[in-house]
Amino acid sequence: MQKVGIVTDSTADIPENLVQELGITVVPLKVIFDDQEVLRDGVDIKAEEFYPRLQKAKNLPRTSQPTPAEFAAAYEDLAAKYETIISIHISSKMSGTIQSARTGAQMVPGADIEVIDSTYVSMGCGFIVLEAAKAAQAGKTKEEILFLVNDMISKMLVYFIPETLEYLEKGGRIGKAQAFAGTLLNIKPIVYITEGIIHPYEKVRGRKRAIDRLVQVVSEKVGREQVLCALAHGMNPEGVEELRKKVVTQINVIEKPIVYVPGAIVGTHSGPGVLGLICCPLPT
């Protein structure tokens, strides 16, 4: 019998069919166009609708975290069904979402709620949520699930190639100088997430070389170990297919990679055309 309920936020970018299948509760962040149109990520605006709007927008949309009351409402619903709630979220260094979740948890007295900073975003967080939800469905205890979550956090690899650094710079995720350097001479930056923050890894000339290098870097890190794998793309089907072909021949992927388009919150910062490679060894 399932005793643990699993919660995340919309920046985990988990495909809707898996959210439904595994009974995951997703609390959406919001994207705000022109300071007036407020849309819930994945609810009022889907990823496929978002990117064309982003490219046409005069100003970069703003993003906002869920309120503590929105988390409290989700926790109250789950507290009636489960002994424990585990709530896993976007890096606290990228968003105030986890602070809202912690405050929301305090608004539900008597409920046993564990709020976890995944230190990642998109499917870097999403894979942790998926495996936690599978373990919960299998009847694992709170302690067993928390062990699994921490194990995955320590092994997760999240790398991506933005089409341009303009969106990361506008959103305050990297400095102006780094963004400027990336626009020169068809240079493609490879960036990665560690300790909850986006860092530059290296710059490569041209998309094909950047994809080759990205797969090489991740392949060297995982060796022949079996890994979970997701491929992200900001409405860039050709690029992600090129990436997929390299990944399946060079990395020991357990199942078919999850190919997905990041939602509005992640897309606001990563921009159109981005390619991402997220891998994690199978949890022990």
N, C-alpha and C positions, 0 to 999 in steps of 0.2 A: 504493500500500500504506500502511495506517495505521501510523504510527510513534509516535504520542503517545496515551497513555491518559489519560482524564479522570476525576477524582474530585471529589466534593463531599460535603456533609453534608445531613442531612434537613431542615434549616431552609430550604433552597433551595426546598422545596415544589414540585418539578417533578412534573407528572403522570406516573403510573407508566408509561403507554403510551410516553411520550417517553423515559423512562429506559431502557426495554427497547430501543426502536427505535435509540437512539443509543449504546447500550453504555456508559452512564455508571455508575460505581461510586458508590453512596451509602452513607456511613457514618452510622448513626443516632445522634442524641442520645437521651437518656432522660428520661421524665417520671415523677415519683415521687409517688404519692398516699399521704397520711397517713404519710409517712416509711417506708413498708414495701413498697408494691407498685411495683416498678420495671418500666416498660414501654418498649420501644424504639419511638421515634417512627416511624410509618408501617409498622412490622413487627408489633408486638404490639398496637398500637392505631391504628386509622385515624381520620382527621379526623372522619368522620361519627359515630363512636362517642364521640369525645372531648368534643365540646361539651355534650351532655346531662349527662355526668359532671361537667364543670367547673361547670355551673350548680347542680348538687346538692351539690357538695363544700363541706364546712364550712370547710376551709382550702384556700388556694391551693396547687395542686401545686407541687413543686419541679422544677427541670430540671437535668440534668447533662450535661456534654460527654462525647464519646467519650474513651476512654483512649488514650494513645500506642500501647499494644500493639494496640488495635483498628485504628488507622491503619496501623501497621507491617504487620499481616497483610494488609490491602488492598493496600498498596504492594508487598509481596513477590509477591503473585499477579500484579499487573500488570507488575512488572519482568521477569517471565519472558516476557511477550508483547510489550512495547513498549520502544523505546529511551529514551523520556522519559515522565515522569508529570507532569501539571499538575493541581494540587489547589486548588480554588477554594472559599472559605468565607465564612461569616457574619462581619460586621464584628467586628474584634478588640476594639472598644469595647463590644460587646454580649455577648460570650461568650469564654470561654477556649479555644474549639474550635481556633482556629488555632495556639495554643501547643501543644496536644496533637498536632496534625498535624505541626508542625515537629519536635517531639521524636520522634514516630513515624518521620519521614523519616530522622533520624539513626540510627535502629535498623536501617536497611536499607543497610549499607555498599555502595558501588559503584553504587547506583541513582541515576539523574539525576532528581531530584524538585524541582519548583518549587511552593512553597506560596504561594498568593496570597490576600491580604485583599481581598475584594470591596468592603468598606466598606458593604455593604448586607445585607439579609435577605430571606427569602421570594423571590418571583420577581424582585426587584431583583438578587439573586445568581443566581437560577435562569436568567434570560435570558442572562447572561454564560456560564454553564455550557453551556446549550443551543447557543449559537453557537460556543463553543470545541469542543464535541463534533462539531458539523457540519463545522467546519473540519478537525478531526482525521480524521474519516471521509473527507474529500475529499483527504487526503494532505498537508495543509499542514505546514510545519515548525514546530518549537517556537517559533522566533523570530517567525514569522508569526502564530501563535496568541497569543503573549504581547502582540504589538502590538494585535491585535484586542481582547483582554481589557482592556488599559489604555485603549483608545479608548472602549469601552463604559462602563467605570467612570467616565470623565470626563463622560459624557453622560446617565447613567441618572437617571430621575425616579421617586421613590417617595413617594406621598402616600396618607394614609388618614384615614378618619373613624371613630374608635372610637365604639361605642354609648355607652360610659361610659369615663372615664379611670381608673376604680377599679382595673382590672387592671394598667395601666401603673404606677400608683402603688404598688400592693401588690408588684409585681415589682421596684420600685426604679428604674424607667426614667424617671419624672418625679417632681416634688415634690408634697407633699400639697396645697399651696395651689392649684397648677394643676388638680389633680384635683377639688378642691372647687368651684372656679369653673365647671368643666364640667358640674356636676350641676344648676346653677340654671337655671330658666326655659326648659327644653328647648333649652339651648345645645348645639350640636354643634361640637366642636373639629375643626379640620383640622390634622393634623400631617404632618411630612415628615422624610426622612432626608437629612442632609448631613454629610460628613466622618465618617461612621460612627456618628452619634448622632441620636436622635429629637429633633426640635425642634417647638415649637408654631408653626403658621403663622398662623391666625386663628380666631376663633370666629364661628359663624353660627347664627341661631335657626332650628330646625326641620330635619328631614332633607332635605326637598325642596330648600330653599335651599342647604343644605350641599353636596348633590350638584351642583347648578347651578354653585356657586362652585368646587368642586373641578375640574370639567371645564373651566370658564373659565380657571382658573389654569394648568392643564397645556396647554390649547390655545394660550394666549398664549406659553408657553415653547417649544413645538415648531413653531408657525406652520403652514405647509403641508407641512413635511417629512414623509416617510413614516416611520412608527414601528411597532415591535413593541409590542404592548399586552397586558397581563394585568389581569384584574379579580378581586380577592379578596373573599370574603365569609365571615363566621363564621356559617354556616347561616342566611343572610339572603337567600333567593332573590328576594323581591320587591324588596328594595333594590338587589341587583346587576343585576336586569333593568332597573330604572329608570336605573341608572348606564350600563349597556350601550347603551341606546337613545340617550342623550345623546352618549356617546363616538363611536359609529359615524357620527353626523351632524356632529360638530364637530371630530373629529380624524382625520387621514389615516392610518388603520390599514392596514398592509400585508396582513395576513391577518385572519381572524376572531379577535377577542380570545380569549385563553386565560382561561376562567372556572374558578376553582378555590377550594377551601376550604383555608385554611392548616392545617397539621398541629398536633399537640399542643404543640410547643415554642413556635411563634409564637403559637398561640391562647391559651396560658397568660398571655401578656403583652398581647395585643391584645383578648382577650375575645370573648364571643359577640356577633353582630350587626355586627361591624366590616365596613367597606367599604374596599377599597383600589384604587388606580389606579396601575399601574406602566407607564411608557412609556420607550422608548429608540429614538432614531433608528437606522435600519439601519446596521450597522457598515460602514465604508469599506474 
